[in-house]
Amino acid sequence: MQLATRLGSYKKFKEFTATVDGKESPIFLRDFLDFKRKPIDINKVEPAENIMRRFVTGAMSYGSISREAHEAMAIAMNQIHGRSNTGEGGEDSERFIPRKDGTNLRSAIKQVASGRFGVTTEYLINSDEIQIKIAQGAKPGEGGQLPGYKVDKIIAKTRHSIPGISLISPPPHHDIYSIEDLAQLIFDLKNVNPKAKVSVKLVAESGVGTIAAGVAKAKADLIVISGSEGGTGASPASSIRYAGISPELGLSETQQTLVLNNLRGQVTLQTDGQLKTGRDIILMAMLGAEEFGFATSALIVLGCVMMRKCHINTCPVGVATQNEELRKRFHGRSEYLINFFTFLAQEVREYLAEIGVERLEDIVGRTDLIVR
């Protein structure tokens, strides 16, 4: 993946996706699935630019990852008209205004988590979407924790804290103990920024469909179903002992529950969970997703080598560390991410042509197209 995006080689990207999709030992539930085919001319399929608008990068806070990585994702997503996510650590107000050369470092999605770090009126009005984080796939029900050694002066300023102090987000929002409480927060956020959509991030788990129905009734615009494959760069290693379930199950349950209660048309569904190839996107769309989140894959494109040291501030490639010397080793560029999402969208187009549909939205919820 790194080689393909650095060289700008779609051929190399296809070699990568062929390896991922053709693995002998299934890892995800979607590895057991396939879809019906009735090919049409690919020229009839919607352009890659339309598909890329459905892509978002995951909620990774400035603090869990470096400033350089955080800004690279924002620049890339703004250029392809996708959306990047601040994560729960706020965002430096300097990024709200484009640079003189036109570069836009502003994250379109501003997250509001239980710790409310960095959440101000200025922060909220500079968003296209405000996301209420109820949980995340890597550690549902656990809240969040940014170790003190990752809290430098700038991060402390952004989060309205002091350097060197561990910052803990409690498991629940202390003003949300019911769907009615959630509806009140959604109402308040929409009054702060009437132009922004309000989304709620849930985790794939048994019963998530019922919760999602309540979220839809609370007037949320978008629901995120996060899969168990998510990671965390801001918590101790013990946090990964318990996780959600596969996004395929949570997404499918949510789709069916919303349809059953005549609520599906009121909300947009988004999912994430180790999505890497066009085939992943197609199958998730058939299960009900309209938008798709990428976190680990985005970090790998930017140089992550999977050392799994995110939580101890010793990332050797400057992606998930606040150590100034290690950050000098960061060589990721927004152009690499643009290449990745362009290649991914092109592969989605090829699959749509194989299936025989012209637009990605035409297969959303079409489980009748799935075969085993």
C-alpha positions as CSV (number, residue, x, y, z in Angstrom):
1,M,0.0,0.0,0.0
2,Q,2.8,2.4,0.9
3,L,4.7,1.7,-2.3
4,A,1.6,2.1,-4.4
5,T,0.7,5.4,-2.9
6,R,4.2,6.8,-3.0
7,L,4.8,5.9,-6.6
8,G,1.3,6.8,-7.6
9,S,1.0,3.3,-9.2
10,Y,-2.6,1.9,-9.6
11,K,-1.0,-1.3,-10.8
12,K,0.8,-1.8,-7.5
13,F,-2.4,-0.9,-5.6
14,K,-4.2,-3.6,-7.5
15,E,-1.5,-6.1,-6.5
16,F,-2.1,-5.1,-2.9
17,T,-5.9,-5.4,-3.0
18,A,-5.5,-8.8,-4.8
19,T,-3.4,-10.0,-1.9
20,V,-5.9,-8.7,0.7
21,D,-9.0,-10.0,-1.1
22,G,-7.5,-13.3,-2.1
23,K,-6.1,-14.4,1.3
24,E,-6.4,-18.1,2.0
25,S,-7.5,-17.8,5.6
26,P,-10.6,-15.6,6.1
27,I,-10.2,-12.9,8.8
28,F,-13.4,-10.8,8.6
29,L,-17.0,-11.9,8.0
30,R,-17.0,-10.2,4.7
31,D,-14.3,-12.6,3.5
32,F,-17.0,-15.2,3.4
33,L,-19.2,-13.1,1.1
34,D,-19.4,-12.3,-2.6
35,F,-21.8,-10.5,-4.8
36,K,-23.8,-11.2,-8.0
37,R,-22.4,-9.8,-11.3
38,K,-24.1,-8.5,-14.4
39,P,-21.4,-6.3,-16.1
40,I,-21.9,-3.0,-17.8
41,D,-19.5,-0.5,-19.4
42,I,-17.4,1.2,-16.8
43,N,-17.9,4.5,-18.6
44,K,-21.5,4.5,-17.4
45,V,-20.4,4.4,-13.7
46,E,-20.3,7.6,-11.7
47,P,-16.9,9.3,-11.5
48,A,-14.4,8.6,-8.7
49,E,-14.8,12.2,-7.5
50,N,-18.4,11.4,-6.4
51,I,-17.4,8.2,-4.6
52,M,-14.6,10.0,-2.7
53,R,-17.1,12.4,-1.2
54,R,-18.3,9.4,0.8
55,F,-14.9,8.8,2.4
56,V,-13.9,10.1,5.9
57,T,-10.8,9.6,8.0
58,G,-11.4,8.2,11.5
59,A,-11.6,10.1,14.7
60,M,-7.9,10.3,15.8
61,S,-7.1,13.1,18.1
62,Y,-4.2,15.5,17.9
63,G,-2.4,14.0,20.9
64,S,-2.9,10.4,20.0
65,I,-1.2,11.1,16.7
66,S,1.3,13.8,15.8
67,R,0.4,17.3,14.5
68,E,2.0,16.4,11.1
69,A,-0.1,13.3,10.6
70,H,-3.3,15.1,11.8
71,E,-2.8,18.0,9.4
72,A,-1.8,15.7,6.5
73,M,-5.1,13.9,6.7
74,A,-7.1,17.2,6.9
75,I,-5.3,18.6,3.8
76,A,-5.9,15.4,1.8
77,M,-9.6,15.1,2.7
78,N,-10.3,18.7,2.0
79,Q,-8.8,18.4,-1.4
80,I,-10.8,15.3,-2.4
81,H,-14.0,16.8,-0.8
82,G,-14.1,14.0,1.8
83,R,-14.1,14.8,5.6
84,S,-11.4,14.5,8.2
85,N,-12.2,14.2,11.9
86,T,-10.5,16.0,14.8
87,G,-11.0,13.2,17.3
88,E,-11.8,14.1,20.8
89,G,-8.8,16.5,21.4
90,G,-10.0,19.7,19.9
91,E,-8.2,21.6,17.1
92,D,-5.9,24.6,17.1
93,S,-7.9,27.6,16.0
94,E,-5.1,28.6,13.6
95,R,-6.2,25.7,11.4
96,F,-9.7,27.2,10.9
97,I,-8.3,29.8,8.4
98,P,-6.8,28.6,5.1
99,R,-3.1,29.4,4.5
100,K,-2.1,32.1,2.0
101,D,-1.4,29.4,-0.6
102,G,-5.0,28.1,-0.2
103,T,-4.1,25.0,1.8
104,N,-7.0,24.1,4.1
105,L,-6.0,22.4,7.4
106,R,-9.4,22.6,9.0
107,S,-11.0,19.3,9.9
108,A,-14.6,19.2,8.6
109,I,-15.8,16.9,11.5
110,K,-15.5,18.2,15.0
111,Q,-15.9,15.5,17.7
112,V,-17.5,16.0,21.0
113,A,-16.6,13.3,23.5
114,S,-17.3,12.7,27.2
115,G,-14.3,14.7,28.3
116,R,-15.3,17.7,26.1
117,F,-11.6,18.5,25.6
118,G,-11.2,21.5,23.3
119,V,-14.9,22.0,22.8
120,T,-15.7,25.7,22.5
121,T,-18.2,27.7,20.5
122,E,-15.5,28.7,18.1
123,Y,-14.6,25.0,17.6
124,L,-18.2,24.0,16.9
125,I,-19.0,26.7,14.5
126,N,-16.0,25.9,12.4
127,S,-17.4,22.5,11.4
128,D,-19.4,20.8,8.6
129,E,-20.4,18.0,11.0
130,I,-20.4,17.7,14.8
131,Q,-19.9,14.1,16.0
132,I,-21.0,13.0,19.4
133,K,-18.8,10.1,20.4
134,I,-20.6,7.5,22.5
135,A,-18.0,4.8,22.1
136,Q,-15.2,3.5,19.8
137,G,-14.6,0.1,18.5
138,A,-11.3,-0.6,20.2
139,K,-12.6,0.0,23.7
140,P,-16.3,0.4,24.0
141,G,-17.6,1.6,27.3
142,E,-14.1,2.6,28.5
143,G,-14.0,6.3,27.7
144,G,-10.6,7.7,26.7
145,Q,-7.2,8.3,28.2
146,L,-4.3,10.4,26.8
147,P,-1.2,9.6,28.9
148,G,0.6,12.6,30.5
149,Y,3.8,12.0,28.5
150,K,1.9,12.7,25.3
151,V,0.5,16.0,26.6
152,D,2.9,18.8,25.5
153,K,2.4,22.5,25.8
154,I,0.5,22.8,22.5
155,I,-1.8,19.8,23.1
156,A,-2.5,21.1,26.7
157,K,-3.4,24.5,25.2
158,T,-5.7,22.9,22.6
159,R,-7.4,20.8,25.3
160,H,-7.5,23.6,27.9
161,S,-5.3,21.7,30.3
162,I,-1.7,21.7,31.5
163,P,1.3,19.8,30.1
164,G,2.2,16.4,31.5
165,I,-1.2,15.6,33.0
166,S,-3.0,12.5,31.9
167,L,-6.4,13.5,30.3
168,I,-9.2,11.1,30.9
169,S,-12.6,11.0,29.2
170,P,-15.1,9.2,31.4
171,P,-17.0,6.2,30.0
172,P,-20.3,8.0,29.9
173,H,-21.2,11.6,28.9
174,H,-22.3,12.9,32.3
175,D,-25.2,14.8,30.7
176,I,-26.4,11.8,28.7
177,Y,-28.2,9.0,30.5
178,S,-31.1,8.5,28.1
179,I,-32.2,9.1,24.5
180,E,-34.0,12.2,25.7
181,D,-30.7,13.5,27.1
182,L,-29.0,12.8,23.8
183,A,-31.8,14.6,21.9
184,Q,-31.2,17.6,24.1
185,L,-27.5,17.7,23.2
186,I,-28.2,17.2,19.5
187,F,-30.7,20.1,19.8
188,D,-28.1,22.3,21.5
189,L,-25.4,21.6,19.0
190,K,-27.7,22.3,16.1
191,N,-28.5,25.7,17.7
192,V,-24.8,26.5,18.0
193,N,-24.1,25.6,14.4
194,P,-27.4,25.3,12.4
195,K,-25.4,24.5,9.2
196,A,-23.6,21.5,10.6
197,K,-24.9,17.9,10.5
198,V,-24.9,16.1,13.9
199,S,-23.7,12.5,13.9
200,V,-23.5,10.0,16.7
201,K,-20.7,7.4,16.9
202,L,-21.8,3.9,18.2
203,V,-20.0,0.6,18.3
204,A,-21.1,-2.6,16.6
205,E,-22.5,-4.8,19.4
206,S,-25.5,-6.9,20.1
207,G,-28.5,-4.6,20.3
208,V,-26.9,-1.6,18.5
209,G,-29.9,-1.5,16.1
210,T,-32.2,-0.6,19.0
211,I,-29.8,2.1,20.2
212,A,-29.5,3.4,16.6
213,A,-33.3,3.7,16.3
214,G,-33.3,5.9,19.4
215,V,-30.5,8.0,18.0
216,A,-32.5,8.5,14.8
217,K,-35.6,9.5,16.9
218,A,-33.3,12.0,18.7
219,K,-32.9,13.8,15.4
220,A,-29.3,12.9,14.6
221,D,-28.4,13.3,10.9
222,L,-25.8,10.5,10.7
223,I,-25.0,7.4,12.7
224,V,-21.6,5.8,12.7
225,I,-21.3,2.0,13.4
226,S,-17.7,1.4,14.4
227,G,-16.2,-2.1,14.2
228,S,-14.1,-4.0,16.6
229,E,-11.0,-3.7,14.4
230,G,-10.5,-0.1,15.4
231,G,-7.3,0.8,17.3
232,T,-6.3,3.4,19.8
233,G,-3.1,5.5,20.1
234,A,-4.1,7.2,23.4
235,S,-4.8,4.4,25.9
236,P,-2.9,1.7,27.8
237,A,-2.4,-1.7,26.2
238,S,-5.1,-3.2,28.5
239,S,-7.7,-1.2,26.5
240,I,-7.6,-3.6,23.6
241,R,-8.6,-6.6,25.7
242,Y,-12.3,-5.9,25.1
243,A,-13.7,-4.7,21.8
244,G,-17.0,-4.5,19.9
245,I,-18.1,-7.0,17.3
246,S,-17.6,-7.1,13.6
247,P,-18.9,-4.1,11.7
248,E,-20.8,-6.4,9.3
249,L,-23.0,-7.6,12.1
250,G,-23.6,-4.2,13.7
251,L,-24.2,-2.5,10.4
252,S,-26.6,-5.2,9.2
253,E,-28.6,-5.1,12.5
254,T,-28.8,-1.3,12.4
255,Q,-30.0,-1.2,8.8
256,Q,-32.7,-3.8,9.4
257,T,-33.9,-2.1,12.6
258,L,-34.1,1.3,11.0
259,V,-36.0,-0.1,8.0
260,L,-38.4,-2.0,10.3
261,N,-39.2,1.2,12.2
262,N,-39.5,3.4,9.1
263,L,-36.5,5.5,10.2
264,R,-33.9,4.6,7.6
265,G,-34.7,7.6,5.4
266,Q,-34.0,10.0,8.2
267,V,-30.3,9.2,8.7
268,T,-27.1,8.5,6.9
269,L,-25.2,5.3,7.9
270,Q,-21.5,5.3,8.1
271,T,-19.2,2.4,9.1
272,D,-15.5,1.7,9.7
273,G,-13.4,-1.3,10.6
274,Q,-10.2,-2.2,8.6
275,L,-11.6,-1.2,5.2
276,K,-8.8,-1.4,2.7
277,T,-10.2,-2.4,-0.7
278,G,-12.9,-1.6,-3.2
279,R,-14.5,-5.0,-2.4
280,D,-14.8,-4.0,1.3
281,I,-16.6,-0.8,0.3
282,I,-19.0,-2.7,-2.0
283,L,-20.0,-5.3,0.6
284,M,-20.4,-2.7,3.4
285,A,-22.6,-0.6,1.1
286,M,-24.8,-3.7,0.4
287,L,-25.1,-4.1,4.1
288,G,-26.4,-0.6,4.5
289,A,-23.4,1.9,4.7
290,E,-23.5,5.1,2.7
291,E,-20.2,6.5,4.0
292,F,-16.9,4.8,4.9
293,G,-14.3,5.6,7.5
294,F,-10.6,4.9,7.3
295,A,-8.1,5.2,10.2
296,T,-5.5,2.5,10.3
297,S,-5.1,2.4,6.6
298,A,-4.7,6.2,6.4
299,L,-2.0,6.0,9.0
300,I,-0.2,3.2,7.1
301,V,-0.3,5.3,4.0
302,L,1.3,8.1,6.0
303,G,4.2,5.8,7.1
304,C,2.9,3.7,10.0
305,V,4.9,0.5,10.3
306,M,2.6,-1.2,12.8
307,M,5.1,-1.2,15.7
308,R,2.1,-1.0,18.1
309,K,3.8,1.5,20.3
310,C,1.2,4.3,19.8
311,H,0.3,4.4,23.5
312,I,3.8,4.8,24.8
313,N,4.9,7.8,22.7
314,T,7.8,6.0,20.9
315,C,6.4,5.7,17.4
316,P,9.7,5.4,15.3
317,V,8.2,7.1,12.2
318,G,6.6,10.1,13.9
319,V,3.0,9.2,13.2
320,A,1.7,8.5,16.8
321,T,4.2,10.4,19.0
322,Q,4.7,13.9,20.4
323,N,8.4,13.4,20.8
324,E,10.0,16.2,18.7
325,E,13.0,14.1,17.6
326,L,10.8,11.2,16.5
327,R,8.4,13.6,14.7
328,K,11.3,14.7,12.5
329,R,11.2,11.2,11.0
330,F,7.6,11.7,9.7
331,H,7.8,11.6,5.9
332,G,4.1,11.2,5.1
333,R,2.4,13.6,2.6
334,S,-1.1,14.5,1.9
335,E,-0.5,13.5,-1.7
336,Y,-0.1,9.8,-0.6
337,L,-3.5,9.8,0.9
338,I,-5.0,11.5,-2.1
339,N,-3.5,8.7,-4.2
340,F,-4.9,6.0,-1.9
341,F,-8.5,7.3,-1.9
342,T,-8.3,7.9,-5.7
343,F,-7.2,4.3,-6.3
344,L,-9.8,3.0,-3.9
345,A,-12.6,5.0,-5.6
346,Q,-11.4,3.7,-9.0
347,E,-11.6,0.1,-7.8
348,V,-15.1,0.7,-6.4
349,R,-16.0,1.9,-9.9
350,E,-14.7,-1.3,-11.4
351,Y,-16.7,-3.4,-9.0
352,L,-19.9,-1.3,-9.7
353,A,-19.4,-2.0,-13.4
354,E,-19.1,-5.7,-12.7
355,I,-22.3,-5.7,-10.6
356,G,-24.1,-3.7,-13.3
357,V,-25.0,-0.5,-11.5
358,E,-24.1,3.1,-12.3
359,R,-24.0,4.6,-8.8
360,L,-22.8,3.5,-5.4
361,E,-26.0,4.6,-3.8
362,D,-27.9,2.1,-5.9
363,I,-26.5,-0.8,-4.0
364,V,-26.9,0.6,-0.4
365,G,-28.9,-2.0,1.6
366,R,-29.1,-4.4,-1.4
367,T,-28.4,-7.6,0.5
368,D,-30.2,-9.4,-2.3
369,L,-27.0,-8.9,-4.3
370,I,-24.9,-10.8,-1.7
371,V,-24.0,-14.4,-2.2
372,R,-21.9,-16.8,-0.1
